[in-house]
């Protein structure tokens, strides 16, 4: 029992001696810690001051859509129109125009979407107008890219000739993005983001730029084009059906007018004739006239239903938080940068002092071995 207590005391004493030795090492090297910490703090202040200022603007909206189903009478209308060889139920579905909000960020991240956006127009506070592409090119040209310069005038000289030799028939139907456009699209995507809150059901469009006014315009441009694209994708099917029903109605209207004139001409040319043959021909024409009239009314009703459905299925976007020009920068967080560098100075100098002696011993043993 006494031996166990003695061993515990010795272990505690060894641990205490180790801690005291470590503290003693740090105390001896306190000047190095102070100098390193001050140096890192100064570097952190310089980095914080030289970091580019970034302003962030954002807006929040909710997409509202109608999920009303088509009238149940459509089946009867379709069966009647099928007598004329017209299929009104072609590709119809209650959910064919639905577009999941989860796809909104995918739309915004597509190259096609960004290529369209960089052609949009911006305006400065001075009233100067320029495209997003011109604005980003001016940013790129303001900072010299050594690697890009070397690549352009070395490897690029050889690849350019290869691209010129490509056959137009071979590349027909494929989308090619130039190296310049690829770089612009990549940089542009870093300027904005789409955040979907599934729980609350709203969408945020966020954009950042060194110019507060430009960041606000980017939010508006991205939001406008995103909403337009959503409407286009969501109403694509019903627009096709609307156009189809319109064409069928117009064609049937022409046929009906011709038949109507034929019936009138037949009656006018046989005013004084009341034979059984005449009555049979007249009855035949009137039956065909009645059938075509019913089909025409069916097509007209279907055309009107599609117009109503198009209005119902077109999303309406309710803005919760309107975008405004930011007054405060979002980056850089200068105080945080300075504190991080200060912390790094303390950690690195302390780690160097604590690891110096053991590492020296290990290296010495390796050399002696």
C-alpha positions, 0 to 999 in steps of 0.5 A, a space after each residue: 500500500 505504501 509502495 503504491 502511494 510512493 509510486 503515485 507521488 513519484 509519477 505526480 512529481 515527474 508530471 509536475 517537473 515536466 510542466 515546470 520544465 515546459 513553462 520554464 522553456 517558454 519563459 526563457 523564450 518569452 522574447 521570441 514569443 513576443 517578437 513573433 506575435 507582434 510580427 504576425 499581428 503587424 502582418 495580419 493588420 497589413 493583410 486586413 488593410 490590403 484585402 479588397 473590400 466586398 459588398 454583398 446584396 441579397 433578395 428573398 422571394 417565394 414562388 407561388 404556383 397553382 396546382 389546379 387540375 384540368 376540368 374532368 369534362 376534358 375526357 368528353 371533349 377529347 373523345 368528341 375531337 378524336 372523331 376528327 382525328 385530333 388527340 387533345 389529351 396528347 401528353 397531358 398530365 396534372 404535374 407535367 408543368 411542375 418544376 421542383 424548387 430544388 432545381 433552381 440552383 442547378 439552373 443558376 449554376 449552368 453555363 448556359 445561364 451564366 453566358 446569357 447573364 454576362 451579356 446583361 447591361 450594368 450602369 455605374 453611378 455616373 450613368 455609364 452603361 456597359 455589359 457584365 462581360 465588359 465589366 469583368 474583362 476590365 477587372 481581369 485586365 487590371 490584374 496581370 496574370 503571369 500564368 495565363 500570359 505564358 499559357 496564351 503565348 506558348 501552348 495557346 499558339 499551337 492549340 489555336 491552329 488545331 481549333 481552326 482546322 475543326 470541320 463545321 459538320 463535325 462540331 455541328 450541334 455541340 456547344 463550344 465555349 471559348 477559353 475567355 468565356 470559360 474564365 468569365 463564366 467561372 469568375 461570374 459564378 463566384 459572384 452570386 449564389 442561390 440559397 434554397 430554404 426548404 423548411 421555410 420555403 423561400 429562395 435567396 439570391 445573393 451577389 457580391 462585388 467590390 462595388 456596392 451598386 454593382 452587387 445590387 444590380 447583379 442580384 436584380 439581374 440574376 433574380 429576373 433571369 432565374 424567374 424568367 427561366 423558371 416560368 419558361 420551363 414550367 409553362 413549356 408543355 402547356 404552351 405547346 398544347 396551347 399552340 397545338 389546339 390553336 392550330 387545330 382550331 384555325 384549321 377546323 374553322 377554315 374547313 367549317 366555313 367551306 362546309 357552311 358555304 357548301 350547304 348554303 350554295 346547295 340550298 340556293 341552287 335547289 330552292 324549288 326542288 323537293 325530291 327525295 334525292 334532294 332531301 337525302 343530300 341535304 340531310 347528309 350535308 346538314 349532319 356533316 355540318 352539325 358534326 363539324 360544328 360540334 368539333 369546332 366548338 370542342 376545339 374552341 373550348 379546348 383552346 380557351 381551357 389551355 389559355 386558362 391553364 397557362 395563366 394558372 400554371 405561370 408562377 407568381 413570385 412574391 418578394 419578401 425582402 427587396 434588394 437594397 444597396 448595401 452600406 456596409 462591407 461584408 468582407 474583409 473582417 479586418 479585426 478577425 483577420 488581425 486576431 487570427 494572425 495574432 493567434 498564429 503568432 502565439 501558437 507557432 512561436 510556442 510550438 517552436 520553443 517546445 519542439 526545438 529541444 526534442 527535435 534537436 535531440 532526435 536529429 543528434 541521435 540520428 547523426 550519432 547512429 
